[in-house]
Structure formats: C-alpha cells, structure tokens
Amino acid sequence: MIQRIQTAFLIVSTLLLGFLFQYPLADILAANELYVFKIGGIYKGEEQVFNGLPIQIFLILIILLHIFVIFKYKKRIQQMRI
C-alpha cells in the first residue's frame, strides 16, 4: 500500500488532522476572559459561544478524502484527479 512517498505524507496528514479533535487549537484572552478555540467551537469556560459544526464536517470530509486517496493507490490517474 505504501508505494509512494505521497502515501506516507497522506497518512501523516490524516493522523495530524485526527489529533485536532483531541486538543484545543488556541486559547484566546480577551477582556480578561479566557476563550478556548476547539474543533467543537469556541468556549468561554463551560459555555459554548460559537458552534464549530461546520469546521468538524469539513475536517471529517478531508480525512475521508485522504483515506480514499490512500486506498486508490493503484489507480494513479484517478488519484491525480482528486
């Protein structure tokens, strides 16, 4: 399966995108209040200020596309179109 360096990079990229679901992206301090930016949204303490569902959907689509391309390694022409 891992016949090209492209596949190795896709696997690493997929793993890193998967880690985004585990860890916060940023901590934002504004007006002496701490906001935590996660894939699920922006949180102020336990309260969700912004819903991050569009970001989650987009990341899931990217991960699925990476997995699809990895398993299409034999069909190089079709893989290049994606």
Helices and strands as residue ranges (DSSP letters): H 5-19, E 26-30, E 33-38, E 41-44, E 47-51, H 53-71, H 76-81
